[in-house]
Amino acid sequence: MKEKKRVAVNLGWLAALLIVVALQTGCASIRGQQYHHFSTPTPLEDNQTLILGFLGGRESWDDASRGVRQLAKKIDAMNISQVHIETLENRKRDLAMELIHSSFDRNRDGHLDERERTTVRLIMYGHSLGGAAVVKLSHSLKDMGIPILLTVQIDSVGFMYDDHVIPSNVKRAANLYQLDGWLLVGEDEIVPQDPDKTQIIANLKFDYKDKEVDMSGVPWERRLLSVPHSKMDADPEVWSTVEHFILSEIDYMKPEMIAEEGVVVAGPEPRG
């Protein structure tokens, strides 16, 4: 009898989790994102950087209410020379791979030769399932010998694959997360596959026990059972931090000292 009750409870939790994921992630169009939605001129010239942002759940690539898209629009509006930025649905990794290939196949012969691979300048960031997609795609790019300047995960949730081991083709990686959600929490520590090749520049914890975040632009279904996870997406401090990492990587601003391990306190007092 106890075993049956335990199974029923576990199934209940699983059902609740599936409902949360379905509700809080929004609804993309039936066809979803297509290659023609990209505006990046390809192939890119030498020394140009491609930045890819991956949205979470079933969110559409152009969902203006989400932090990934908002940051992309902000950086794009800066008109930074030699930089192109796009946002993608996290399940569109094949589409991202196509864009990467088109961007750096400078002689247009249909494949990336050694010189083209070694001159790739690529940055990727993502929230929730988008953060996990960044890691998954990074592993695929490693198999192709393609380097990545920087990856940034924001409350990364990897249901289907491991999102905490950063492959050796990534030069630098950062991780922002919260542990206050009762169903959805981010990866709390990323580690390098090869410490000699990858620098983990941050594992930053955000605390939402007491912090007030403006949720007026967040649909009710996203707040139903995943408030801290949704708060992180709506938190300006989070996206200011991500912006700092990206702009520092492309030398658009003077880098500041950021601890490799730290706690970003969202409430009035630090947590122990």
N, C-alpha and C positions, 0 to 999 in steps of 0.2 A: 504493500500500500504506500509506504514511504517513497519507494522508488518511482511509483506512478505519479505521486505528487511532485517529486523532484523533476521528472520529465515534463510534467504539465507546466511547472514554473519556468523551466528553461525554454520551453516552446513559447510561453507567454512573453518572456524577455526577448526572444528572437523576433516574434511578431511585432513587438513594440519597436524594436530596433529598425526593422524593415519599414514600418510606418514612418518613423522619424526620418530615415534616409529619403523616403519617397516624398514626404511633405516638405522637409526643410531645404531640399536641394532644388526645388523649383521644377519647371517643365520646359525642356527645349523643344524646338520645332520638330516635326516628324522626320524631316530629312536631315536636320542639323546643319552643321557648318560645312561649307564647301570651299574648295581651293580658291575660287574666284572672289571670296570674301577678303582675301589678303590684299593689302595695298603695297607691300614691300616690292620694290623693283628688283628683279633678279636677272642675271646673277649680280651679287654685290661686288663692289670694287674692293681692292686690297685695303686692309685696315678698317673696314666697316664692321660694325657689331650688330648682331641680331639678338633681340631680347624676346623671349616667349613667356607669356603668362598663362597658366592653366587654371580654369575655374573649377569649382568643386561640384560634386553630385551630378545632377542632370541639368545644370545651369547652361543657358545659351552663351555662346562665345561673346555676344555683344550685350549682355545683361548689365545695364548701367548702374544697377543698384548694388553691385558686388565690388568688393575692394580690389580684386585683381584687375577688373576692367577700369575702375576709376583711376588706379595708379598708372595704368598703361596710357590712358588719355592724358593724364597730367604730364607724364614724361614726354609723350608725343608733342604736346603743346609747347614744350621747351625748345623745340626745333634744334636739338643737339646735333651738331655736325657728325656725320659718319655713324649715326645710330638709327636703327629701325626697330619698331616694337609691334608685336601682334599678340592677340589673346586667342586662346583655343579652349574648346571643350575637352575635358580630361580624357574622354574616351577616343579622342581623335589623334592618338599618337602617330598613326600611320600618315595622317595629313601633316602633322608637324615634321615627320621625317622627310616627306616630300618637299616641304618648304625649305628645310635645312639643305637638302641635296641641291635644290634649284638655286639657293642663295650662294652656295660656295663652289658649284661646278662652273668655274669661271671660263673654261674653254668649251663648255657645252658639248662634251663628248659622251655624256651619259653616265659617267662615273666619277668619283672623287679620287684623283691620284694622290700620291704621297704629299706633294707640295700643297695641294688644295686642302688636304686634311689637316696638315700642320699649321695652316694659316687661318683656320676657322676661329672666329671670335663669337662665342655663343654664351648667353646668360639665360637661365630659366628660373622661374619662380611659380609657386602655386599654392592654393589654399585647399585644405581638406583633402578630398580625393585628387584634387589637382596637385597637391604637394607630393602625394604618393606617385602620381603619374610622372612627375619630374624625375624621381629616382628611377622608376622603371625605364623611362626613355633614356636616361643617362647610361644605364647598363647596356641597352641596345646600341647606343652610340659608341660605347667602349669596344664592343665586338667589331665595330667598323673602323676603329682606330681614330675616332673623332674626339678631340679634346673639348672641354667645357671650362670656361673661365670661372663661373660662379653658379651655384644653385642655392635657392632660398625656399625653405618649406615653412608654410604658415598653418599651424594646427593640422599637420599632416595626418591623414587617416588612410591606412592601407589595409582594406578588408581582404583583398585577394592576393597581395604580395607584400614582401618585406620592404619597409620604407626607411629603415634606420641605418643600413650599411651603404655608404657613399662610395661608388666605384672609383678606381684610381685614375680615370681620365678626367675627373673633376679637380680643378686646381684649388678652389676654395668653396666652402659650403657653410650655410647658416641655417639655424632651426629656431623657430618661434612657436611656443606651444602654451596650452593651459591644461590644468588637471582638475578643474572644478565641475566639469560636466558629469552627469551620472550615466550617460550613454556614450556621448561623443567627446573624446579627449584626444589631444594631439600626441604624436611621437615625442617622448620626453628626452630622448638623447640620440643624436646621430653620431656615428663613428666612421672613421675612414677605413676602407678596405686595405689601403696601403698608406700608413702615416707619413712615409717619405715623399709621397706624391700629392696627397690631399691635406689641406689645412682646414680644420673645423674652426671657423672664426667665431661661432656663437652657438650656444644652446641657451636660449633666453626664455625664461618662464614668466608668463603674465598671470596675475592674480585677479580674479573677478568676483571674489567673495563680497567685496564692499564697493567696488568701483561702479559708478554710474556711467553708462554709455548711451548716447542718443540712439534709440532703436525705432524712431518714428518712420524711418524709411525701410524697415525690415518687415515683410509680410508676416502675419500672425502665425502661419503654419511653420515658419522657420524658427519661431520662438517657442513653439508648443512644448517640446521636450529637449531642446538643445540650446538653452539660453546662453551659457558661457561660450559655446562654439560659435553661435551667431554674433555674440558680443565681440568676439575677436575679429570677425570679419568687418564689423562696423566701427571698430576702435581706431581713431585717427593716429594714436600713438603707435599702433602696430604697423600701419602703412607708412608712417614717417620713418620707422626703423628700416623697413624693407627698402624704401626709397634711398635711404642713406647707404645701405650696402651696395645697391646697384650703381648709384652715381659715383660712389667711391671707386668701384671696380673700373668704371670707364673714365676715371680721372676728371670727372666733371665738378668735383668739390674736394676740398681738402679733407683727407681721412682723419677721423678722430679715434682716440683709443677706446676700444670696446673690449670688455673682458671676454675671455673665451668661455667662461661659465658665469652666469649672472642671473639675477632675478629682477624683472621689471615689476615694480609694485603698483598695483592698480588701486589699492585702497590707501587710507591715510597712514597705515603702519606696515612696516615690513613683516613678512611672515618668517617664522623660524625655520 
